[in-house]
Amino acid sequence: MLAIKEAGQPNVGIVMDFGHSLLAGETPAEALQLVHRRGRLVSVELNDNRRGWDDDLPVAAVVLGTRPVPMRLLGPRTFAPTGDPAFLLEHFGLTAEGIARSTLEVLGLDHA
């Protein structure tokens, strides 16, 4: 942020890489807020790692390995659409119905 401020250019910003933030020992949510509050957030790259190497793992891969939850991974290097939050929640099945359906699939109870 200091380098961007020193440059004094209004069209310079930051692409927040969640995995790099983890690797740097930051709390990604705090880093994201810092950048956003200063109006310099350009984009966010979501990936995961174990904080020792930039593994570029799918989002939540580390959590899923230790605490399985009903969630589907898109896979490495899979690009997701962008857009309105309501559209994205619907697209990824993160509605009440979608979450219930995914939970039943994970539990093997999707006999529909």
C-alpha positions in Angstrom: 0.0 0.0 0.0 2.9 2.4 0.8 4.4 1.8 -2.7 1.1 2.6 -4.4 0.6 5.7 -2.3 4.1 6.8 -3.1 3.5 6.3 -6.8 0.6 8.7 -6.7 -1.2 7.1 -9.6 -4.9 6.7 -9.4 -5.0 3.7 -11.7 -2.7 1.4 -9.7 -4.2 -1.2 -7.5 -3.8 -4.6 -5.9 -4.9 -8.1 -6.9 -5.4 -9.7 -3.6 -4.1 -13.3 -3.7 -5.7 -15.2 -0.8 -3.0 -18.0 -0.9 -0.2 -15.4 -0.9 -1.7 -13.7 2.1 -1.8 -17.1 3.9 1.8 -17.7 3.0 2.8 -14.3 4.3 1.3 -15.2 7.7 -1.4 -12.5 7.3 -5.1 -12.9 8.1 -6.5 -12.6 4.6 -9.8 -11.0 5.7 -7.9 -8.2 7.4 -5.5 -7.7 4.4 -8.5 -7.6 2.1 -10.3 -5.0 4.2 -7.2 -2.8 4.3 -6.9 -2.8 0.5 -10.6 -2.3 0.0 -10.9 0.6 2.5 -8.3 2.5 0.5 -10.1 1.9 -2.8 -7.2 -0.1 -4.4 -8.8 -3.5 -4.7 -8.7 -4.6 -8.4 -9.5 -8.4 -8.1 -9.3 -11.3 -5.7 -7.7 -14.7 -6.4 -9.0 -17.4 -4.3 -6.8 -20.5 -3.6 -5.5 -22.3 -0.6 -2.2 -23.5 0.8 -0.7 -24.9 4.0 1.2 -21.7 4.7 4.5 -23.3 3.9 4.5 -23.2 0.2 2.3 -21.6 -2.5 0.4 -24.9 -3.4 -2.3 -23.1 -5.4 -4.8 -25.6 -4.0 -8.6 -25.3 -4.6 -10.4 -23.1 -2.2 -10.9 -24.8 1.2 -8.8 -27.8 0.3 -6.8 -27.6 3.6 -10.0 -27.3 5.7 -11.7 -30.2 3.8 -8.7 -32.4 4.5 -9.0 -31.8 8.2 -12.7 -31.1 8.7 -14.8 -32.4 5.9 -17.9 -30.4 5.2 -20.6 -30.6 2.5 -18.8 -28.7 -0.2 -17.8 -29.3 -3.8 -14.4 -28.3 -5.1 -14.2 -26.8 -8.6 -10.7 -28.2 -9.0 -7.3 -26.6 -9.6 -7.1 -23.9 -12.2 -10.8 -23.8 -12.7 -12.1 -20.4 -13.5 -15.3 -19.3 -12.0 -17.7 -16.6 -13.3 -17.9 -13.2 -11.7 -21.0 -11.0 -11.2 -23.7 -10.0 -8.8 -23.5 -11.8 -5.4 -27.1 -13.2 -5.8 -26.1 -14.7 -9.2 -23.0 -16.2 -7.8 -24.7 -17.8 -4.8 -27.3 -19.3 -7.1 -24.7 -20.4 -9.7 -22.7 -22.3 -7.1 -25.7 -23.8 -5.4 -25.3 -21.8 -2.2 -29.0 -21.4 -1.7 -30.9 -23.2 1.1 -32.0 -25.8 -1.4 -28.6 -26.2 -3.0 -26.9 -26.6 0.4 -29.5 -29.1 1.5 -29.1 -31.0 -1.8 -25.2 -31.1 -1.5 -25.5 -32.3 2.1 -27.7 -35.1 1.1 -25.3 -36.0 -1.8 -22.3 -36.0 0.6 -24.2 -38.2 3.1 -25.3 -40.6 0.3 -28.9 -39.8 0.9 -29.7 -38.3 -2.5 -32.2 -41.0 -3.6 -34.2 -38.7 -5.7 
